[in-house]
Amino acid sequence: MVLQVRRADSSDAKSIDALLEVSRFIEEKTWGSISSSSLIELSAISLVAESDGKIVAFCSIHTHSMGQGISGDDFFDWANRKYIDFQSVNMTNTLTLTSLFGDANTLMEATERFLNLLFLINPSLDALLCAIPETAVLPNHMQPFFQLLDGKGEGPALHVLFREELITPVSVRPARVEDHDDLMPVFKAQAAAADQLGEFFVARLIQGQDEHNRALVAEADGRAVGLLCVTTEVDLKPLHDNFDLESFDYIVQGYDEEVDRVHEDYLAGEKNRMDTFKAAEEERLRQCREAIEQRVQMAVEQRDAALEAQKRAVEEAAAAGEDEAAAADSVLVPEEVDQDIERLLQSEFQAKEYVAELEPSVVPSTLPSNAMCVTLFCVEDSFRASVFSFMQAAFSMFNHLDYAILAVSPTDPHNALTEEFKAVPHKLGSTFGYNLFVFHRASLLASPIVTKLADSSDEQSYADLLPLVEGISGAERLEETARQCKVAMEGAEVYCARVGDMVAAAAMVVSCKNDSFIRFFDVGAAIDVGMHDNSAAVLEMAVNPVFAHASKVLLQEILRQSGKSALFHEVTGELNGEQLASVWQDFTMVLPRKIPSLLPPEDCPPQETGLPEPSARPSCLALQLCSARLLHRHVVQISSRILVVGASDAGVGLIWQLLAASEFRFHSITLVSPGGLPSGKSVPLAPSSLQYADGEVDSVTMRHRISIVDDKLAS
């Protein structure tokens, strides 16, 4: 009898209830009151085991104990107070088993399958806890796996299962040529082109190691189970030309210092140029003054001479008895000297304005690389968690580098490595044939610790927040929201995730009701609304791109510490694609309800046309949602390039369906269409789309999640 393990969904509730009825009394003495539908909806992970299409076992896992009288925000504090051996686990590397029951004939096998799968799909999971009443006995099917922690004081008994006790420990070492026989089957299973590279490709790769090219092997029980090859010989210019790497300092060394140096040199150069200009201008003006004085003196002398000549001519005419007026007119006298001076001042004595030079930018490709490139990676599926051990060893070999990069063909499937790396978006118009993923060595540090700051209306809390988030993605919006909340809203809470002295992420949260969302968005398609009456709204969030998974940890801890079951975020038109990809990536987009598209033009009142009154519109552009279950579900990453030509209803509908598939995340969708996406009516009473109402396309943030080329496809 073969057991198949999968994630549970709401349609499994009746089968699970039927399975539970046989032993409900016993199970509830161990786990507390059990509602299968609540466990499926509210747990972080819920699994079922099937045999011949019939559910024979069920388990649920959450971020903390759910039924032992300890609130989520106090669970870890309580555990640290009671159990002296608890220091090795924390809120970010631990989950808690909240129920596990099933058919007695298959329960032992199902338990082992459940536990193995949990550690396999959660590489960062180091320990699984189980809290049961002190009067209860740990079920037989769990005793081979869990051990009781040594504790003191009152409260449930806490049992723990550490990863190394279930999964064979892995050690990472330099690769040897003799590892070829173990690694080649793994490589062939995960590389489609393995046969084309030759029978001894892996051996040649290992043998070719030097100071720039290194190979590492993961070893378990004396057998090589994974291979990582890296090189420091990286040409970064094509990456700078094709990817938006500003958030990662263009993966070069000393970028910030070079920016400061170039700016200081520019300011110093500008000062010198301005001083030189001022000196030259003063000299020019001095020469102008001298020239004007000379010309004025000459004009005065010429006028005096002319007046003297005119005087003599008049005297001579008087002596000769001739017409004195005619004699005076016969001598040309220059204009007034004052007018001559004014003309000279207007034409030659105007001060010139200094025109500053443009500040030069730093050319990242001229700086030394700060990255090593992964050239090959393969690992057996059961040892996917060894990714962090691999990266730790790789950074130890090249301790002067901060980044690891990985270029992947769009046709290649994602693997354990790309799931831990962060995808970098292409620049608009890029035709580069690979997708880029980045990993920072800071991600290997201790997991982020999330703390709640004081109320945002508190002066000290507000003052502390701004320097914390300075410079990380989304910080400006978070700061502005903090200022607004400080003035207009009491009760907003600020949560901050720190790794040592660095801030990984921060968010501002306020309690809300989901009733206002249900009218315009199909919230019920994502969660069971009736079980999420205690929700909150994330006003703004900022995430440091160096910590790829900090947003997930932050959201998980907000749910636990606040006691909320769901978090909403109202997307406004000010959001950009980079923020959506890096800050809000762990939220699920809620699809809008259909909005009537036939609305009267502004100059045709409904009373006169007989058309329906315009329906009210939501206050936000789009709605995003997360819960513990949605945060821990598996999302398939798809980097294949998808090109859609034309923004007709068919083209827009295709993109809509791709973006609406919440179990997939598409990284590269491009629309080529003159005018881009349709927006508004081109003529009265003639909608731009027969399928989508005005604004409906934006309700899935389509403009922010795809690349749009406003042009025609030539060929």
C-alpha positions in Angstrom: 0.0 0.0 0.0 1.6 3.3 -1.2 0.8 6.5 0.7 0.6 9.7 -1.2 1.1 12.9 0.8 -0.3 16.3 -0.4 -1.5 19.6 1.0 -5.0 19.6 2.4 -7.7 21.8 1.0 -11.2 22.8 2.2 -12.8 20.0 0.2 -11.0 17.4 2.4 -12.8 18.6 5.6 -15.6 16.0 5.5 -13.3 13.1 4.9 -11.0 14.3 7.7 -14.0 14.6 10.1 -15.1 11.1 9.2 -11.5 9.8 9.9 -11.5 11.7 13.2 -14.9 10.4 14.5 -13.3 7.0 15.3 -10.9 8.5 17.9 -12.1 12.1 18.5 -12.2 11.7 22.3 -8.6 10.5 22.5 -7.3 13.0 19.9 -8.9 16.0 21.6 -7.3 15.0 24.9 -4.0 15.4 23.2 -4.6 18.3 20.8 -7.6 20.1 22.2 -10.8 20.8 20.4 -10.4 19.9 16.7 -12.2 21.4 13.8 -10.8 20.1 10.5 -12.0 23.0 8.5 -10.5 25.5 10.9 -7.2 23.7 11.0 -7.0 23.6 7.2 -7.9 27.3 6.8 -5.9 28.8 9.8 -2.9 26.6 10.0 0.3 27.5 8.2 0.6 24.0 6.6 -1.9 21.1 6.6 -1.2 17.8 5.0 -3.2 14.6 4.2 -2.0 11.1 3.4 -4.0 9.2 0.9 -4.1 5.5 0.1 -6.1 4.3 -3.0 -7.7 7.8 -3.1 -8.9 7.6 0.5 -7.6 10.0 3.2 -6.0 7.9 6.0 -4.1 10.5 8.0 -4.0 14.3 8.6 -1.6 16.7 10.3 -1.5 20.5 10.8 1.4 22.7 11.5 1.4 26.3 12.6 3.9 29.0 13.7 2.9 28.4 17.3 0.7 26.2 19.5 -3.0 26.8 18.8 -4.9 24.9 21.4 -3.0 24.8 24.7 -4.1 28.1 26.3 -1.0 30.1 25.3 -1.4 33.0 22.9 0.7 33.3 19.8 2.5 36.5 20.9 3.5 34.9 24.2 4.4 31.4 23.0 8.1 31.8 22.5 8.6 33.9 25.6 6.8 31.2 27.6 8.9 28.5 26.0 12.1 30.3 26.8 11.0 30.8 30.4 10.1 27.2 31.0 12.6 25.2 28.9 16.3 25.5 29.5 17.1 23.7 26.2 14.9 26.0 24.1 17.6 28.5 23.1 18.6 26.6 20.0 15.3 27.3 18.3 13.5 30.6 17.6 10.5 32.1 15.9 12.0 31.9 12.4 13.5 28.4 12.3 10.7 26.6 14.1 7.1 25.4 13.4 4.7 23.7 15.8 2.7 20.5 15.2 -0.9 21.2 16.2 -2.5 17.9 15.2 -1.6 14.5 13.8 -4.1 11.7 13.6 -5.4 9.0 11.3 -5.9 5.3 10.6 -4.0 3.3 13.2 -2.8 0.8 10.5 -1.0 3.5 8.5 -0.4 6.2 11.0 3.3 5.3 11.8 4.2 5.4 8.1 2.1 8.5 7.5 3.8 10.3 10.4 7.3 9.6 9.0 6.2 10.8 5.5 4.6 13.9 7.0 7.7 14.8 9.0 10.1 14.2 6.1 8.1 16.3 3.7 7.9 19.2 6.2 11.6 19.4 6.5 12.1 18.9 2.8 9.8 21.8 1.7 11.1 24.1 4.5 14.9 24.4 4.1 15.1 26.9 7.0 13.2 24.7 9.4 15.6 23.4 12.1 13.1 22.2 14.6 9.5 21.0 14.9 7.8 21.5 18.3 4.8 19.7 19.7 3.0 21.2 22.8 0.5 18.8 24.5 -1.0 18.9 28.0 1.3 17.6 30.8 -1.3 15.1 31.7 -1.4 13.7 28.1 0.8 11.0 26.8 2.7 11.6 23.5 1.0 9.3 20.9 2.8 6.1 20.0 3.3 7.1 16.4 5.2 10.2 17.5 7.4 8.8 20.2 10.2 7.5 17.9 10.7 11.1 16.6 10.1 13.6 19.4 11.9 14.1 22.6 10.6 15.9 25.7 12.4 19.1 26.6 13.6 19.6 30.2 11.4 22.3 31.7 10.1 23.9 34.8 6.9 25.7 35.8 3.4 25.3 34.6 2.1 24.9 31.1 2.0 22.2 28.4 4.7 19.7 27.9 6.9 20.6 25.0 8.4 18.0 22.7 10.9 18.7 19.9 12.2 17.1 16.7 15.4 18.5 15.3 16.2 18.3 11.6 19.4 16.3 12.1 17.6 13.6 14.0 15.3 12.9 11.0 17.3 14.0 8.0 20.9 12.7 7.4 23.3 15.5 8.3 25.2 17.0 5.3 28.7 18.3 5.3 30.2 20.5 2.6 33.8 20.0 1.5 36.0 20.7 -1.6 35.1 18.4 -4.5 37.4 15.6 -5.5 37.6 13.9 -8.9 36.6 10.6 -7.4 33.2 12.2 -6.5 32.3 11.9 -10.2 30.6 8.5 -9.9 28.2 9.7 -7.2 27.5 13.1 -8.8 26.9 12.1 -12.4 23.5 10.4 -11.8 22.4 13.5 -9.8 23.6 15.8 -12.6 21.9 13.8 -15.3 18.6 13.8 -13.4 18.6 17.6 -13.2 20.3 18.8 -16.4 18.6 18.2 -19.7 21.8 18.6 -21.7 23.9 16.4 -19.5 24.4 13.7 -22.1 25.7 16.3 -24.6 28.4 17.4 -22.3 30.2 14.1 -22.2 30.5 11.2 -19.8 33.2 12.7 -17.7 32.1 16.4 -17.7 31.8 16.6 -13.9 35.2 15.0 -13.4 36.8 17.5 -15.9 35.0 20.4 -14.1 36.3 19.3 -10.7 39.8 18.7 -12.1 39.9 22.2 -13.6 39.7 24.1 -10.3 42.1 27.0 -9.7 42.1 30.2 -7.6 39.1 31.6 -9.5 37.1 28.4 -10.1 36.1 26.2 -7.2 33.8 23.2 -6.7 32.1 22.1 -3.5 30.4 18.8 -2.7 27.7 18.0 -0.2 28.4 14.7 1.5 25.9 12.5 3.4 26.8 9.1 4.9 30.1 9.2 3.0 28.4 9.8 -0.4 28.4 12.9 -2.6 24.8 14.1 -2.9 25.2 17.6 -4.4 27.7 19.8 -6.3 28.2 23.5 -6.5 30.7 25.1 -8.9 31.5 28.8 -8.7 33.8 31.2 -10.5 35.0 34.8 -9.7 35.8 35.5 -13.4 32.6 37.5 -14.1 32.0 40.1 -16.8 29.4 42.4 -15.2 28.9 44.8 -18.0 26.2 42.7 -19.8 24.4 42.4 -16.5 24.6 46.2 -15.9 23.2 46.8 -19.4 20.3 44.4 -19.0 19.2 44.2 -15.4 18.1 46.6 -12.7 20.9 46.1 -10.2 20.9 49.5 -8.4 19.4 48.0 -5.3 22.4 45.7 -5.1 25.0 48.4 -5.7 25.5 46.9 -9.1 27.2 44.0 -7.4 30.6 45.8 -7.5 33.0 46.6 -4.7 33.1 50.1 -3.3 30.1 51.5 -5.3 28.9 53.8 -2.5 32.4 55.0 -1.8 32.9 55.7 -5.6 29.6 57.6 -5.7 30.7 59.7 -2.8 34.2 60.2 -4.4 32.7 61.2 -7.8 30.3 63.6 -6.1 33.0 65.2 -4.0 35.3 65.5 -7.0 32.4 67.1 -8.9 31.7 69.6 -6.2 35.4 70.4 -5.9 35.7 70.7 -9.7 32.6 72.9 -9.8 34.1 75.1 -7.1 37.3 75.5 -9.1 35.4 76.1 -12.3 33.2 78.7 -10.7 36.2 80.4 -9.1 38.0 80.5 -12.4 34.9 81.8 -14.1 34.4 84.5 -11.5 38.0 85.6 -11.8 37.8 85.7 -15.6 34.5 87.5 -15.5 35.9 90.1 -13.1 38.9 90.6 -15.4 36.6 90.9 -18.4 34.4 93.5 -16.6 37.5 95.4 -15.5 38.7 95.5 -19.1 35.2 96.6 -20.2 35.2 99.4 -17.6 38.6 100.6 -18.9 37.5 100.4 -22.5 34.3 102.3 -21.6 36.2 105.0 -19.7 38.5 105.4 -22.7 35.6 105.6 -25.1 33.7 108.0 -22.8 36.8 110.2 -22.6 37.2 110.1 -26.3 33.5 111.0 -26.8 33.9 113.9 -24.4 36.9 115.2 -26.2 35.2 114.7 -29.6 32.1 116.6 -28.3 34.2 119.4 -26.8 36.1 119.7 -30.1 32.9 119.8 -32.1 31.4 122.4 -29.8 34.5 124.5 -30.1 34.4 124.2 -33.9 30.7 125.1 -33.9 31.5 128.1 -31.7 34.2 129.3 -34.1 31.9 128.7 -37.1 29.2 130.9 -35.5 31.7 133.6 -34.7 33.1 133.6 -38.2 29.6 133.7 -39.7 28.7 136.7 -37.4 31.8 138.5 -38.5 31.1 137.9 -42.1 27.4 138.8 -41.7 26.3 135.4 -42.7 23.5 133.2 -41.2 24.7 132.1 -37.7 22.1 129.2 -37.5 23.2 127.8 -40.8 26.8 128.0 -39.7 26.0 126.2 -36.4 24.1 123.4 -38.3 27.1 122.9 -40.6 29.1 121.4 -37.7 28.1 117.9 -36.5 28.0 117.6 -32.7 27.9 114.1 -31.2 25.1 113.0 -28.9 25.2 113.5 -25.2 27.9 111.6 -23.5 25.4 110.1 -21.0 23.5 108.4 -23.9 26.8 107.0 -25.2 27.7 105.6 -21.8 24.2 103.9 -21.5 24.6 102.3 -24.9 28.0 101.0 -24.0 26.7 99.6 -20.7 23.9 97.8 -22.4 26.0 96.3 -25.2 29.3 95.4 -23.4 29.0 95.7 -19.7 26.5 92.8 -19.1 27.6 90.1 -16.5 27.5 86.5 -17.8 25.9 83.7 -15.7 27.8 80.6 -14.8 26.5 77.4 -16.4 27.2 74.3 -14.2 28.4 71.1 -15.8 26.3 68.0 -15.5 27.5 65.8 -12.6 29.0 62.6 -14.0 27.6 59.2 -13.0 29.6 56.2 -11.8 30.2 53.6 -14.4 29.8 50.4 -12.4 31.7 48.2 -14.9 34.9 50.1 -14.1 34.8 48.9 -10.5 36.0 45.5 -9.3 33.4 42.7 -9.2 31.8 41.9 -5.8 30.2 38.6 -6.9 31.0 35.0 -7.7 28.9 33.3 -10.3 27.4 29.8 -9.9 28.2 27.8 -13.0 26.7 24.5 -11.9 24.4 23.3 -9.2 22.7 20.0 -8.6 21.6 18.2 -5.4 19.4 15.2 -4.6 15.8 16.3 -3.7 16.0 14.9 -0.2 19.0 17.3 0.6 17.6 20.5 -0.8 18.2 22.2 2.5 21.9 21.9 2.0 21.7 25.2 -0.1 22.6 27.3 2.9 25.6 25.0 3.8 26.8 25.3 0.2 26.6 29.1 0.2 28.3 29.3 3.6 31.2 27.3 2.3 31.4 29.3 -0.9 31.5 32.6 0.8 34.1 31.3 3.2 36.4 30.5 0.2 35.8 34.0 -1.3 35.4 36.1 1.9 36.1 39.3 0.0 32.9 39.0 -2.0 29.4 39.8 -0.8 27.2 38.4 -3.7 26.6 35.2 -5.5 24.8 35.4 -8.9 23.2 32.8 -11.0 22.2 33.2 -14.7 19.4 30.7 -15.7 17.9 30.0 -19.1 14.2 30.9 -19.2 13.5 27.3 -20.3 15.2 25.8 -17.2 13.0 24.9 -14.2 13.7 26.5 -10.9 15.6 24.5 -8.4 16.6 24.6 -4.7 19.1 27.4 -5.4 16.9 29.8 -7.3 14.2 29.5 -4.7 16.6 31.0 -2.1 18.0 33.6 -4.5 16.2 36.8 -5.5 15.1 37.3 -9.0 16.4 40.6 -10.6 14.0 42.2 -13.1 15.2 42.9 -16.7 15.4 46.4 -17.9 12.6 47.4 -20.3 13.6 46.4 -23.8 16.3 44.0 -22.7 16.8 41.0 -25.0 19.3 39.2 -22.7 18.8 35.5 -23.1 19.1 34.6 -19.4 17.3 35.4 -16.1 19.5 36.7 -13.2 19.3 35.7 -9.6 21.2 37.3 -6.7 22.1 36.1 -3.2 23.8 38.3 -0.5 26.0 36.8 2.1 24.0 38.7 4.8 21.2 36.2 4.1 23.4 33.6 5.9 23.3 35.5 9.1 20.9 34.8 11.9 17.3 34.9 10.9 15.5 38.3 11.3 14.1 39.0 14.8 10.8 40.9 14.6 9.9 43.3 17.3 7.0 45.7 17.7 7.8 49.3 18.2 5.6 51.6 20.3 2.4 53.1 19.0 3.1 55.3 15.9 1.6 58.3 17.7 4.5 58.1 20.2 7.1 60.7 19.5 10.1 58.4 20.3 8.8 55.5 18.2 8.2 57.8 15.2 11.7 59.3 15.6 13.3 55.8 15.8 11.5 54.5 12.7 12.8 56.9 10.1 16.6 56.3 10.5 15.9 52.5 10.6 14.3 52.3 7.2 16.4 54.8 5.4 17.7 53.6 2.1 15.7 50.3 1.8 13.0 49.6 -0.8 9.7 51.3 0.0 11.2 53.4 2.8 9.9 56.7 1.4 6.3 55.5 1.4 6.7 54.0 4.8 8.1 57.3 6.2 5.3 59.3 4.7 2.7 56.9 6.1 4.4 57.2 9.5 4.0 61.0 9.3 0.4 60.7 8.4 -0.4 58.2 11.1 1.4 60.3 13.7 -0.9 63.2 12.9 -4.2 61.5 11.9 -4.3 57.9 13.2 -3.9 56.4 16.6 -3.3 52.7 17.1 -1.1 52.0 14.1 1.6 49.6 15.1 5.1 49.4 13.6 6.9 46.1 13.3 10.6 45.9 12.5 12.7 42.9 11.5 16.4 43.1 12.4 19.4 41.0 11.6 22.0 42.1 14.1 22.3 45.9 13.7 20.7 45.9 10.2 17.1 46.4 9.4 15.7 43.7 7.1 12.2 45.0 6.9 9.6 47.2 8.6 5.8 47.5 8.3 3.0 49.7 9.7 -0.2 47.9 10.6 -3.7 48.9 11.7 -6.7 46.8 12.6 -9.5 46.7 10.0 -12.7 44.9 9.0 -12.8 42.9 5.8 -16.4 43.9 5.2 -15.3 46.9 3.2 -13.3 44.7 0.8 -15.8 42.0 0.1 -18.1 44.2 -1.9 -15.5 44.9 -4.6 -13.1 42.0 -4.4 -13.6 38.2 -4.3 -11.9 37.7 -1.0 -13.8 34.4 -0.5 -11.9 32.8 -3.4 -8.6 33.2 -1.5 -9.7 32.6 2.2 -12.7 31.4 4.1 -14.0 34.9 5.1 -16.1 33.5 8.0 -12.9 32.3 9.8 -11.0 35.6 9.4 -13.0 38.1 11.4 -9.8 39.3 13.1 -7.8 41.0 10.4 -5.5 43.9 9.9 -4.4 46.2 7.1 -0.7 46.7 6.2 -0.5 50.4 5.4 3.0 50.4 4.1 6.1 48.1 4.2 9.8 48.5 3.4 12.1 45.6 2.7 15.9 45.5 2.4 16.6 43.7 -0.9 19.7 42.2 0.6 17.5 40.0 2.8 15.5 38.1 0.1 13.0 36.4 2.5 12.7 39.1 5.2 9.2 40.1 4.1 7.8 36.6 4.7 9.4 36.4 8.1 8.0 39.9 9.0 4.5 39.1 7.8 4.5 35.7 9.7 5.5 37.4 12.9 3.0 40.2 12.5 0.3 37.6 12.3 1.6 35.7 15.3 2.3 38.7 17.6 -0.8 40.7 16.7 -3.1 37.6 16.9 -4.5 38.5 13.5 -5.5 35.7 11.0 -5.2 37.8 7.8 -3.5 40.9 6.5 -4.8 43.1 3.7 -3.0 45.8 1.7 -4.8 48.3 -0.5 -2.7 49.0 -3.6 -2.8 52.6 -4.8 -1.9 54.0 -8.2 1.5 55.2 -6.8 2.9 51.7 -6.5 5.6 50.8 -9.0 6.7 47.5 -10.4 9.9 47.3 -8.4 8.1 47.7 -5.1 5.5 45.1 -6.1 8.2 42.6 -6.9 10.4 43.1 -3.9 8.2 44.5 -1.1 4.8 42.8 -1.7 5.9 39.6 -3.3 4.5 37.4 -0.5 1.0 38.8 -0.7 -1.7 37.1 -2.9 -3.6 39.3 -5.3 -7.3 39.2 -4.7 -9.3 39.2 -7.9 -12.0 42.0 -8.3 -15.6 41.4 -8.7 -17.0 42.3 -12.1 -17.9 46.0 -12.5 -20.7 47.1 -14.9 -18.9 48.5 -17.9 -21.8 50.6 -19.4 -21.7 53.8 -17.5 -23.1 57.1 -18.9 -20.8 59.9 -20.0 -20.4 62.9 -17.8 -22.7 65.0 -20.0 -25.6 62.5 -20.1 -27.2 62.3 -16.6 -28.8 58.9 -15.9 -32.1 60.7 -15.3 -32.2 61.7 -18.9 -30.6 58.7 -20.6 -32.3 55.9 -18.6 -28.9 54.2 -18.1 -28.0 52.8 -14.7 -26.5 54.9 -12.0 -22.7 54.6 -11.8 -21.8 52.0 -9.2 -19.5 53.0 -6.4 -15.8 52.2 -6.9 -13.4 50.8 -4.4 -11.1 53.3 -2.7 -8.0 51.4 -3.8 -6.7 50.3 -7.1 -6.3 46.6 -6.1 -6.3 44.4 -3.0 -3.6 42.1 -1.7 -4.0 39.5 1.0 -1.9 37.1 3.1 -2.6 34.6 5.8 -0.5 31.9 7.5 -1.7 29.3 5.0 -1.1 31.5 2.0 2.4 32.5 3.2 3.5 28.8 3.5 2.0 27.5 0.3 4.3 26.5 -2.5 4.4 29.0 -5.3 5.9 27.8 -8.6 8.4 30.3 -10.0 8.2 30.6 -13.8 11.0 32.6 -15.6 10.0 31.6 -19.1 9.5 34.7 -21.3 6.0 35.2 -22.4 5.3 37.7 -25.2 1.7 38.9 -25.9 1.1 40.9 -29.0 -1.9 43.2 -29.0 -4.0 44.6 -26.2 -7.3 43.1 -27.4 -9.7 41.5 -25.0 -8.0 38.2 -25.9 -4.5 39.4 -25.2 -5.5 41.2 -22.0 -7.5 38.2 -20.9 -4.5 35.9 -21.3 -2.4 38.1 -19.2 -5.2 38.4 -16.7 -5.4 34.6 -16.3 -1.6 34.3 -15.9 -1.5 36.9 -13.2 -4.7 35.5 -11.5 -3.1 32.1 -11.0 -1.9 32.6 -7.4 -0.1 29.3 -7.3 2.3 30.6 -10.0 4.5 33.6 -10.2 5.5 34.8 -13.7 8.7 36.9 -13.8 8.8 37.8 -17.5 5.5 38.8 -19.3 5.8 41.4 -22.0 2.9 43.1 -23.9 3.6 44.7 -27.3 0.8 47.1 -28.3 0.5 50.6 -29.7 -0.8 52.7 -26.8 0.0 50.0 -24.2 -2.9 48.8 -22.1 -6.4 50.3 -22.9 -7.5 53.0 -20.5 -10.7 55.0 -20.6 -13.2 55.3 -23.4 -12.1 56.6 -26.8 -15.5 57.9 -27.7 -18.7 58.4 -25.6 -20.7 55.2 -25.0 -18.1 53.2 -26.8 -16.0 51.3 -24.2 -12.4 50.4 -25.1 -13.2 46.8 -24.1 -16.3 44.7 -24.2 -14.9 42.4 -21.5 -13.3 44.7 -19.0 -14.7 47.8 -17.4 -12.6 51.0 -17.2 -10.1 50.5 -14.4 -10.7 46.8 -14.1 -7.4 45.9 -15.8 -5.6 47.9 -13.1 -7.3 45.9 -10.3 -4.8 43.1 -10.8 -2.0 45.7 -11.0 -1.3 44.5 -14.6 0.6 47.7 -15.4 3.0 47.1 -12.6 3.6 43.4 -13.1 4.4 43.2 -16.8 6.6 45.0 -19.2 4.7 47.1 -21.8 6.2 48.1 -25.1 4.3 50.9 -26.7 5.0 50.0 -30.3 4.1 47.7 -33.2 5.7 44.3 -33.8 7.6 44.7 -37.1 8.2 41.1 -37.9 
